[in-house]
Protein backbone atom coordinates (compact mmCIF):
# COMPACT_ATOMS: atom_id res chain seq x y z
CA UNK A 1 0.00 0.00 0.00
CA UNK A 2 2.88 2.34 0.87
CA UNK A 3 4.53 1.69 -2.51
CA UNK A 4 1.24 2.41 -4.30
CA UNK A 5 0.83 5.74 -2.46
CA UNK A 6 4.42 6.72 -3.30
CA UNK A 7 3.92 5.85 -6.96
CA UNK A 8 0.73 7.88 -7.12
CA UNK A 9 2.48 10.82 -5.46
CA UNK A 10 5.32 10.71 -8.00
CA UNK A 11 2.86 10.46 -10.89
CA UNK A 12 0.93 13.48 -9.69
CA UNK A 13 4.17 15.47 -9.22
CA UNK A 14 5.29 14.64 -12.75
CA UNK A 15 2.00 15.88 -14.15
CA UNK A 16 2.15 19.26 -12.35
CA UNK A 17 3.59 22.09 -14.51
CA UNK A 18 6.98 23.43 -13.40
CA UNK A 19 5.56 26.93 -13.04
CA UNK A 20 2.92 25.62 -10.62
CA UNK A 21 5.55 23.80 -8.61
CA UNK A 22 7.64 26.98 -8.43
CA UNK A 23 4.61 28.96 -7.30
CA UNK A 24 3.90 26.30 -4.70
CA UNK A 25 7.48 26.46 -3.44
CA UNK A 26 7.29 30.26 -3.27
CA UNK A 27 4.02 30.03 -1.35
CA UNK A 28 5.60 27.60 1.13
CA UNK A 29 8.59 29.91 1.58
CA UNK A 30 6.28 32.87 2.10
CA UNK A 31 4.34 30.97 4.75
CA UNK A 32 7.60 30.20 6.58
CA UNK A 33 8.65 33.86 6.51
CA UNK A 34 5.21 35.25 7.23
CA UNK A 35 5.09 37.10 3.88
CA UNK A 36 2.34 37.09 1.32
CA UNK A 37 3.35 35.88 -2.17
CA UNK A 38 3.05 39.46 -3.41
CA UNK A 39 5.35 40.72 -0.66
CA UNK A 40 7.89 37.98 -1.37
CA UNK A 41 7.80 38.71 -5.12
CA UNK A 42 8.44 42.40 -4.39
CA UNK A 43 11.31 41.48 -2.08
CA UNK A 44 12.83 39.24 -4.75
CA UNK A 45 12.55 41.98 -7.36
CA UNK A 46 14.30 44.42 -5.04
CA UNK A 47 17.12 41.97 -4.29
CA UNK A 48 17.60 41.15 -7.97
CA UNK A 49 17.78 44.83 -8.92
CA UNK A 50 20.14 45.73 -6.08
CA UNK A 51 22.28 42.65 -6.70
CA UNK A 52 22.67 43.49 -10.39
CA UNK A 53 23.69 47.05 -9.47
CA UNK A 54 26.33 45.72 -7.05
CA UNK A 55 27.74 43.44 -9.76
CA UNK A 56 28.03 46.40 -12.16
CA UNK A 57 29.90 48.25 -9.40
CA UNK A 58 32.07 45.14 -8.82
CA UNK A 59 30.87 44.95 -5.19
CA UNK A 60 30.57 41.18 -5.31
CA UNK A 61 30.57 40.58 -1.56
CA UNK A 62 27.49 42.79 -1.27
CA UNK A 63 25.76 41.23 -4.28
CA UNK A 64 26.12 37.62 -3.14
CA UNK A 65 23.66 37.67 -0.18
CA UNK A 66 21.07 39.46 -2.31
CA UNK A 67 21.01 36.73 -4.94
CA UNK A 68 21.27 34.07 -2.21
CA UNK A 69 18.07 35.34 -0.58
CA UNK A 70 16.18 34.98 -3.86
CA UNK A 71 17.56 31.49 -4.50
CA UNK A 72 16.65 30.43 -0.96
CA UNK A 73 12.96 30.91 -1.76
CA UNK A 74 13.10 30.33 -5.54
CA UNK A 75 16.05 27.99 -6.34
CA UNK A 76 15.31 27.92 -10.08
CA UNK A 77 15.01 31.66 -10.61
CA UNK A 78 17.00 32.20 -13.83
CA UNK A 79 17.75 35.86 -13.11
CA UNK A 80 19.09 35.02 -9.67
CA UNK A 81 21.16 32.11 -11.03
CA UNK A 82 22.66 34.41 -13.65
CA UNK A 83 23.33 37.13 -11.09
CA UNK A 84 25.01 34.72 -8.72
CA UNK A 85 26.97 33.30 -11.65
CA UNK A 86 28.26 36.77 -12.55
CA UNK A 87 29.11 37.32 -8.88
CA UNK A 88 31.21 34.13 -8.84
CA UNK A 89 32.81 35.18 -12.14
CA UNK A 90 33.80 38.49 -10.57
CA UNK A 91 35.23 36.61 -7.59
CA UNK A 92 37.22 34.41 -10.01
CA UNK A 93 35.41 31.29 -8.81
CA UNK A 94 35.05 30.05 -12.35
CA UNK A 95 33.80 26.51 -11.72
CA UNK A 96 30.95 27.80 -9.58
CA UNK A 97 30.23 30.54 -12.09
CA UNK A 98 29.98 28.06 -14.98
CA UNK A 99 27.59 25.79 -13.09
CA UNK A 100 25.25 28.68 -12.24
CA UNK A 101 25.37 30.34 -15.65
CA UNK A 102 24.77 27.05 -17.46
CA UNK A 103 21.65 26.51 -15.35
CA UNK A 104 20.48 30.04 -16.15
CA UNK A 105 21.21 29.58 -19.88
CA UNK A 106 19.30 26.29 -19.92
CA UNK A 107 16.24 28.16 -18.69
CA UNK A 108 16.74 31.24 -20.91
CA UNK A 109 18.74 30.04 -23.94
CA UNK A 110 17.98 33.19 -25.98
CA UNK A 111 19.10 35.62 -23.29
CA UNK A 112 22.06 37.49 -24.79
CA UNK A 113 23.61 38.84 -21.57
CA UNK A 114 23.56 35.38 -19.96
CA UNK A 115 25.23 33.87 -23.03
CA UNK A 116 27.83 36.66 -23.04
CA UNK A 117 28.65 35.99 -19.38
CA UNK A 118 28.91 32.30 -20.15
CA UNK A 119 31.25 33.09 -23.06
CA UNK A 120 33.42 35.15 -20.73
CA UNK A 121 33.75 32.47 -18.06
CA UNK A 122 34.44 29.73 -20.63
CA UNK A 123 37.24 31.93 -21.91
CA UNK A 124 38.68 32.19 -18.41
CA UNK A 125 38.84 28.40 -18.37
CA UNK A 126 40.50 28.25 -21.81
CA UNK A 127 37.40 26.54 -23.23
CA UNK A 128 37.61 28.62 -26.38
CA UNK A 129 35.31 26.58 -28.63
CA UNK A 130 32.53 26.77 -26.03
CA UNK A 131 33.30 30.43 -25.42
CA UNK A 132 32.90 31.17 -29.13
CA UNK A 133 29.59 29.30 -29.23
CA UNK A 134 28.24 31.24 -26.25
CA UNK A 135 29.36 34.60 -27.63
CA UNK A 136 27.85 33.57 -30.97
CA UNK A 137 24.51 32.97 -29.27
CA UNK A 138 24.80 36.39 -27.59
CA UNK A 139 25.60 38.06 -30.93
CA UNK A 140 22.63 36.30 -32.53
CA UNK A 141 20.37 37.64 -29.76
CA UNK A 142 21.74 41.18 -30.25
CA UNK A 143 22.98 41.27 -33.86
CA UNK A 144 23.69 45.00 -33.91
CA UNK A 145 26.14 44.81 -31.00
CA UNK A 146 29.46 44.46 -32.77
CA UNK A 147 31.36 44.03 -29.51
CA UNK A 148 29.74 40.62 -29.07
CA UNK A 149 30.89 39.58 -32.53
CA UNK A 150 34.39 40.81 -31.77
CA UNK A 151 34.42 38.78 -28.55
CA UNK A 152 33.28 35.74 -30.53
CA UNK A 153 36.07 36.29 -33.08
CA UNK A 154 38.70 36.48 -30.32
CA UNK A 155 37.53 33.12 -28.97
CA UNK A 156 37.56 31.63 -32.48
CA UNK A 157 41.12 32.86 -33.05
CA UNK A 158 42.22 31.22 -29.80
CA UNK A 159 40.45 28.06 -30.95
CA UNK A 160 42.45 28.33 -34.21
CA UNK A 161 39.28 28.69 -36.27
CA UNK A 162 40.58 31.63 -38.28
CA UNK A 163 38.26 31.31 -41.26
CA UNK A 164 35.22 31.45 -38.99
CA UNK A 165 36.68 34.40 -37.10
CA UNK A 166 37.10 36.21 -40.41
CA UNK A 167 33.45 35.57 -41.32
CA UNK A 168 32.24 36.91 -37.97
CA UNK A 169 34.37 40.05 -38.24
CA UNK A 170 33.14 40.74 -41.77
CA UNK A 171 29.60 40.53 -40.38
CA UNK A 172 30.53 43.02 -37.64
CA UNK A 173 31.86 45.41 -40.30
CA UNK A 174 28.43 45.27 -41.96
CA UNK A 175 26.27 45.78 -38.88
CA UNK A 176 28.50 47.87 -36.62
CA UNK A 177 31.40 49.37 -38.60
CA UNK A 178 32.23 51.82 -35.81
CA UNK A 179 32.91 49.01 -33.33
CA UNK A 180 36.35 49.76 -31.95
CA UNK A 181 39.22 47.72 -33.39
CA UNK A 182 37.01 45.71 -35.76
CA UNK A 183 39.19 46.55 -38.77
CA UNK A 184 42.37 45.89 -36.79
CA UNK A 185 41.04 42.56 -35.57
CA UNK A 186 40.06 41.67 -39.13
CA UNK A 187 43.55 42.66 -40.27
CA UNK A 188 45.09 40.40 -37.60
CA UNK A 189 42.88 37.49 -38.65
CA UNK A 190 43.77 37.93 -42.32
CA UNK A 191 47.48 38.26 -41.52
CA UNK A 192 47.43 35.03 -39.52
CA UNK A 193 45.93 33.33 -42.58
CA UNK A 194 48.66 34.71 -44.84
CA UNK A 195 46.29 37.09 -46.67
CA UNK A 196 48.79 39.91 -46.43
CA UNK A 197 47.46 42.39 -49.01
CA UNK A 198 43.91 42.16 -47.63
CA UNK A 199 45.29 42.42 -44.12
CA UNK A 200 47.19 45.61 -44.91
CA UNK A 201 44.08 47.19 -46.45
CA UNK A 202 42.15 46.42 -43.28
CA UNK A 203 44.83 48.03 -41.10
CA UNK A 204 44.79 51.14 -43.30
CA UNK A 205 41.00 51.28 -42.99
CA UNK A 206 41.38 51.01 -39.22
CA UNK A 207 43.67 54.05 -39.21
CA UNK A 208 41.13 56.03 -41.23
CA UNK A 209 38.28 55.15 -38.87
CA UNK A 210 40.30 55.39 -35.63
CA UNK A 211 43.40 57.56 -36.11
CA UNK A 212 44.85 56.66 -32.71
CA UNK A 213 44.63 52.90 -33.20
CA UNK A 214 48.18 51.87 -32.27
CA UNK A 215 47.36 48.19 -32.78
CA UNK A 216 46.81 48.87 -36.49
CA UNK A 217 50.35 50.27 -36.73
CA UNK A 218 51.71 47.15 -35.02
CA UNK A 219 49.75 44.92 -37.38
CA UNK A 220 50.90 46.83 -40.46
CA UNK A 221 54.50 46.61 -39.26
CA UNK A 222 54.23 42.83 -39.02
CA UNK A 223 52.78 42.61 -42.53
CA UNK A 224 55.62 44.72 -43.95
CA UNK A 225 58.10 42.47 -42.15
CA UNK A 226 56.53 39.41 -43.79
CA UNK A 227 56.73 41.21 -47.15
CA UNK A 228 60.40 42.03 -46.44
CA UNK A 229 59.69 45.74 -46.69
CA UNK A 230 62.07 46.79 -43.91
CA UNK A 231 61.77 50.56 -44.38
CA UNK A 232 57.99 50.60 -44.02
CA UNK A 233 58.12 48.08 -41.18
CA UNK A 234 60.53 50.35 -39.30
CA UNK A 235 58.25 53.35 -39.94
CA UNK A 236 55.19 51.53 -38.55
CA UNK A 237 57.04 50.17 -35.51
CA UNK A 238 58.46 53.65 -34.83
CA UNK A 239 54.96 55.12 -34.92
CA UNK A 240 53.71 52.40 -32.60
CA UNK A 241 56.52 53.02 -30.08
CA UNK A 242 55.82 56.78 -30.10
CA UNK A 243 52.23 55.91 -29.10
CA UNK A 244 53.17 53.19 -26.61
CA UNK A 245 56.68 53.41 -25.26
CA UNK A 246 56.57 51.21 -22.22
CA UNK A 247 53.96 48.43 -22.32
CA UNK A 248 54.92 44.77 -22.21
CA UNK A 249 54.17 44.46 -25.93
CA UNK A 250 56.34 47.50 -26.68
CA UNK A 251 59.25 46.12 -24.68
CA UNK A 252 59.02 42.47 -25.75
CA UNK A 253 57.84 42.74 -29.37
CA UNK A 254 57.96 46.24 -30.87
CA UNK A 255 61.39 47.40 -29.67
CA UNK A 256 63.21 44.11 -30.38
CA UNK A 257 61.58 44.00 -33.83
CA UNK A 258 62.68 47.48 -34.81
CA UNK A 259 66.19 46.87 -33.47
CA UNK A 260 66.51 43.69 -35.54
CA UNK A 261 65.20 45.45 -38.65
CA UNK A 262 67.61 48.34 -38.22
CA UNK A 263 70.53 45.92 -37.81
CA UNK A 264 69.67 43.92 -40.92
CA UNK A 265 69.08 47.11 -42.88
CA UNK A 266 72.53 48.39 -41.89
CA UNK A 267 74.14 45.09 -42.85
CA UNK A 268 72.47 45.20 -46.26
CA UNK A 269 73.53 48.77 -47.00
CA UNK A 270 76.28 49.18 -49.66
CA UNK A 271 79.72 50.14 -48.33
CA UNK A 272 80.42 53.87 -48.18
CA UNK A 273 82.41 55.37 -51.05
CA UNK A 274 85.84 56.15 -49.63
CA UNK A 275 87.26 57.58 -52.89
CA UNK A 276 88.84 60.97 -52.31
CA UNK A 277 87.04 63.80 -53.94
C-alpha positions in Angstrom: 0.0 0.0 0.0 2.9 2.3 0.9 4.5 1.7 -2.5 1.2 2.4 -4.3 0.8 5.7 -2.5 4.4 6.7 -3.3 3.9 5.9 -7.0 0.7 7.9 -7.1 2.5 10.8 -5.5 5.3 10.7 -8.0 2.9 10.5 -10.9 0.9 13.5 -9.7 4.2 15.5 -9.2 5.3 14.6 -12.8 2.0 15.9 -14.1 2.2 19.3 -12.4 3.6 22.1 -14.5 7.0 23.4 -13.4 5.6 26.9 -13.0 2.9 25.6 -10.6 5.5 23.8 -8.6 7.6 27.0 -8.4 4.6 29.0 -7.3 3.9 26.3 -4.7 7.5 26.5 -3.4 7.3 30.3 -3.3 4.0 30.0 -1.4 5.6 27.6 1.1 8.6 29.9 1.6 6.3 32.9 2.1 4.3 31.0 4.8 7.6 30.2 6.6 8.7 33.9 6.5 5.2 35.2 7.2 5.1 37.1 3.9 2.3 37.1 1.3 3.3 35.9 -2.2 3.0 39.5 -3.4 5.4 40.7 -0.7 7.9 38.0 -1.4 7.8 38.7 -5.1 8.4 42.4 -4.4 11.3 41.5 -2.1 12.8 39.2 -4.7 12.5 42.0 -7.4 14.3 44.4 -5.0 17.1 42.0 -4.3 17.6 41.1 -8.0 17.8 44.8 -8.9 20.1 45.7 -6.1 22.3 42.7 -6.7 22.7 43.5 -10.4 23.7 47.0 -9.5 26.3 45.7 -7.1 27.7 43.4 -9.8 28.0 46.4 -12.2 29.9 48.2 -9.4 32.1 45.1 -8.8 30.9 44.9 -5.2 30.6 41.2 -5.3 30.6 40.6 -1.6 27.5 42.8 -1.3 25.8 41.2 -4.3 26.1 37.6 -3.1 23.7 37.7 -0.2 21.1 39.5 -2.3 21.0 36.7 -4.9 21.3 34.1 -2.2 18.1 35.3 -0.6 16.2 35.0 -3.9 17.6 31.5 -4.5 16.6 30.4 -1.0 13.0 30.9 -1.8 13.1 30.3 -5.5 16.0 28.0 -6.3 15.3 27.9 -10.1 15.0 31.7 -10.6 17.0 32.2 -13.8 17.8 35.9 -13.1 19.1 35.0 -9.7 21.2 32.1 -11.0 22.7 34.4 -13.6 23.3 37.1 -11.1 25.0 34.7 -8.7 27.0 33.3 -11.7 28.3 36.8 -12.5 29.1 37.3 -8.9 31.2 34.1 -8.8 32.8 35.2 -12.1 33.8 38.5 -10.6 35.2 36.6 -7.6 37.2 34.4 -10.0 35.4 31.3 -8.8 35.1 30.0 -12.4 33.8 26.5 -11.7 30.9 27.8 -9.6 30.2 30.5 -12.1 30.0 28.1 -15.0 27.6 25.8 -13.1 25.3 28.7 -12.2 25.4 30.3 -15.7 24.8 27.1 -17.5 21.6 26.5 -15.4 20.5 30.0 -16.2 21.2 29.6 -19.9 19.3 26.3 -19.9 16.2 28.2 -18.7 16.7 31.2 -20.9 18.7 30.0 -23.9 18.0 33.2 -26.0 19.1 35.6 -23.3 22.1 37.5 -24.8 23.6 38.8 -21.6 23.6 35.4 -20.0 25.2 33.9 -23.0 27.8 36.7 -23.0 28.7 36.0 -19.4 28.9 32.3 -20.2 31.3 33.1 -23.1 33.4 35.2 -20.7 33.7 32.5 -18.1 34.4 29.7 -20.6 37.2 31.9 -21.9 38.7 32.2 -18.4 38.8 28.4 -18.4 40.5 28.3 -21.8 37.4 26.5 -23.2 37.6 28.6 -26.4 35.3 26.6 -28.6 32.5 26.8 -26.0 33.3 30.4 -25.4 32.9 31.2 -29.1 29.6 29.3 -29.2 28.2 31.2 -26.2 29.4 34.6 -27.6 27.9 33.6 -31.0 24.5 33.0 -29.3 24.8 36.4 -27.6 25.6 38.1 -30.9 22.6 36.3 -32.5 20.4 37.6 -29.8 21.7 41.2 -30.2 23.0 41.3 -33.9 23.7 45.0 -33.9 26.1 44.8 -31.0 29.5 44.5 -32.8 31.4 44.0 -29.5 29.7 40.6 -29.1 30.9 39.6 -32.5 34.4 40.8 -31.8 34.4 38.8 -28.5 33.3 35.7 -30.5 36.1 36.3 -33.1 38.7 36.5 -30.3 37.5 33.1 -29.0 37.6 31.6 -32.5 41.1 32.9 -33.1 42.2 31.2 -29.8 40.4 28.1 -30.9 42.5 28.3 -34.2 39.3 28.7 -36.3 40.6 31.6 -38.3 38.3 31.3 -41.3 35.2 31.5 -39.0 36.7 34.4 -37.1 37.1 36.2 -40.4 33.5 35.6 -41.3 32.2 36.9 -38.0 34.4 40.1 -38.2 33.1 40.7 -41.8 29.6 40.5 -40.4 30.5 43.0 -37.6 31.9 45.4 -40.3 28.4 45.3 -42.0 26.3 45.8 -38.9 28.5 47.9 -36.6 31.4 49.4 -38.6 32.2 51.8 -35.8 32.9 49.0 -33.3 36.3 49.8 -31.9 39.2 47.7 -33.4 37.0 45.7 -35.8 39.2 46.6 -38.8 42.4 45.9 -36.8 41.0 42.6 -35.6 40.1 41.7 -39.1 43.5 42.7 -40.3 45.1 40.4 -37.6 42.9 37.5 -38.6 43.8 37.9 -42.3 47.5 38.3 -41.5 47.4 35.0 -39.5 45.9 33.3 -42.6 48.7 34.7 -44.8 46.3 37.1 -46.7 48.8 39.9 -46.4 47.5 42.4 -49.0 43.9 42.2 -47.6 45.3 42.4 -44.1 47.2 45.6 -44.9 44.1 47.2 -46.5 42.2 46.4 -43.3 44.8 48.0 -41.1 44.8 51.1 -43.3 41.0 51.3 -43.0 41.4 51.0 -39.2 43.7 54.0 -39.2 41.1 56.0 -41.2 38.3 55.2 -38.9 40.3 55.4 -35.6 43.4 57.6 -36.1 44.8 56.7 -32.7 44.6 52.9 -33.2 48.2 51.9 -32.3 47.4 48.2 -32.8 46.8 48.9 -36.5 50.3 50.3 -36.7 51.7 47.1 -35.0 49.7 44.9 -37.4 50.9 46.8 -40.5 54.5 46.6 -39.3 54.2 42.8 -39.0 52.8 42.6 -42.5 55.6 44.7 -43.9 58.1 42.5 -42.2 56.5 39.4 -43.8 56.7 41.2 -47.1 60.4 42.0 -46.4 59.7 45.7 -46.7 62.1 46.8 -43.9 61.8 50.6 -44.4 58.0 50.6 -44.0 58.1 48.1 -41.2 60.5 50.4 -39.3 58.2 53.4 -39.9 55.2 51.5 -38.6 57.0 50.2 -35.5 58.5 53.6 -34.8 55.0 55.1 -34.9 53.7 52.4 -32.6 56.5 53.0 -30.1 55.8 56.8 -30.1 52.2 55.9 -29.1 53.2 53.2 -26.6 56.7 53.4 -25.3 56.6 51.2 -22.2 54.0 48.4 -22.3 54.9 44.8 -22.2 54.2 44.5 -25.9 56.3 47.5 -26.7 59.2 46.1 -24.7 59.0 42.5 -25.8 57.8 42.7 -29.4 58.0 46.2 -30.9 61.4 47.4 -29.7 63.2 44.1 -30.4 61.6 44.0 -33.8 62.7 47.5 -34.8 66.2 46.9 -33.5 66.5 43.7 -35.5 65.2 45.4 -38.6 67.6 48.3 -38.2 70.5 45.9 -37.8 69.7 43.9 -40.9 69.1 47.1 -42.9 72.5 48.4 -41.9 74.1 45.1 -42.8 72.5 45.2 -46.3 73.5 48.8 -47.0 76.3 49.2 -49.7 79.7 50.1 -48.3 80.4 53.9 -48.2 82.4 55.4 -51.1 85.8 56.2 -49.6 87.3 57.6 -52.9 88.8 61.0 -52.3 87.0 63.8 -53.9 
